[in-house]
Amino acid sequence: MGLFQERFEAWEAADFAAYEPAKWASKRFNLERGRVRRRLISLLEQVAIEGAMDTAGLELWTSRDHPNFFNRHKVDQQWAVWCRKREVRERMARFDSALAIERPLDSHIHLGAAIDRDGLRLLLRLPTGARFDQTVRQQLLEALGETGASVSEDGRIIKTHLHFDRDALLEGACSLSVATAWVSGLWSAFRAGLWRVDNDPQGRAEALAAADEAPESQSPDAEPEAEPTPAEIAPARSRSPDPADLKPPTRPARPARPPRPPQQGPRRDGRRGGPPRGDRRRDGPPRSDRRRDGPPRSDRRRDGPPRSDRRPRRRGPPPQRGPYQVGGTKTAKSFDEIAPGAPVRLKGGLFDGKQGVVDAVAGDRIEVTVGVMALSVGRDEVELA
């Protein structure tokens, strides 16, 4: 049990109210469902302690108490079950990708409890997707038959459960002693339904059949060898390896590439390996001796009259631009004068460098609009933009 785990005492009405249909898809009730989840974990941990159960290689898995992708964005019940550890489930999934890692309820045998708004169920379940555990299906049925528990089979799903009504739970029907007695009674059957190397009769049968078909190589005078035990035969089989010993395959080392032989002789394509560039032989005579087509550039005839006879380029100041227009009305004669409608830039002050438009000019004061603000500044505080 965790250091701050709440110890289970008895069920309350608020535990079942947390799973009302109106609260399934809402995250406002995550705290309520989280409290029920911790109480369910505490119940199963106390059951394991009271029943002195061997939990080696197992973990207590719980479903999520908030809406998410794995529960289709609704929390209508809460699960807490004993199943394989996560690292073992990951190794098994490398050999069978159909085995779910995040949700072992669909791919691994489990023993635990589930609570919803109607009550509580204690159950042992072997799902159809548990392909490894399905190989020891017969051993599980025989172990359950010895306990006298009622077993229901839906296709390839084996399930035995004990259901408690909500009203009976509030009256103390499922106490700690009752849950311990039921779970401890099925613990041996749960262990028998877990696939392992030493718990795989089908694999042992295949190994024995292969050993019987092998030719005898020993002499008649030699003493017969002792019959191998199942523990010695099981690791030699090749059908399903032990999840605890599974290792990812190693990739063979890549052979080293042999070195490229040196280039023999000069090369004329400019690539490395030939003689120095200065000693390379060029096709044709040197550039200075090559014959050019036509007369020298200075004697070439140009199309059209000489440049001196062409139309002279226009020089002088650029032409004056047209007057400004604000709202379709001409308000200034040129850029050289500050008149209403002319763009100006402020110099100094809070709006230093900001651009605005002149609204009015009254002597030495100028009304300027900067954005949505109207300012009154001096003529020396602005300049044409």
PyMOL commands that set and color helices and strands:
alter all, ss='L'
color gray80, all
select helices_A, chain A and resi 13-17+21-23+27-50+86-95+104-106+133-147+166-170+176-192+201-213+230-236+243-245+277-279+287-289+297-299+307-309+379-381
alter helices_A, ss='H'
color red, helices_A
select strands_A, chain A and resi 58-62+78-84+110-115+119-126+152-154+157-165+325-326+329-330+343-346+355-362+365-370+373-378+382-384
alter strands_A, ss='S'
color yellow, strands_A
deselect
rebuild
show_as cartoon
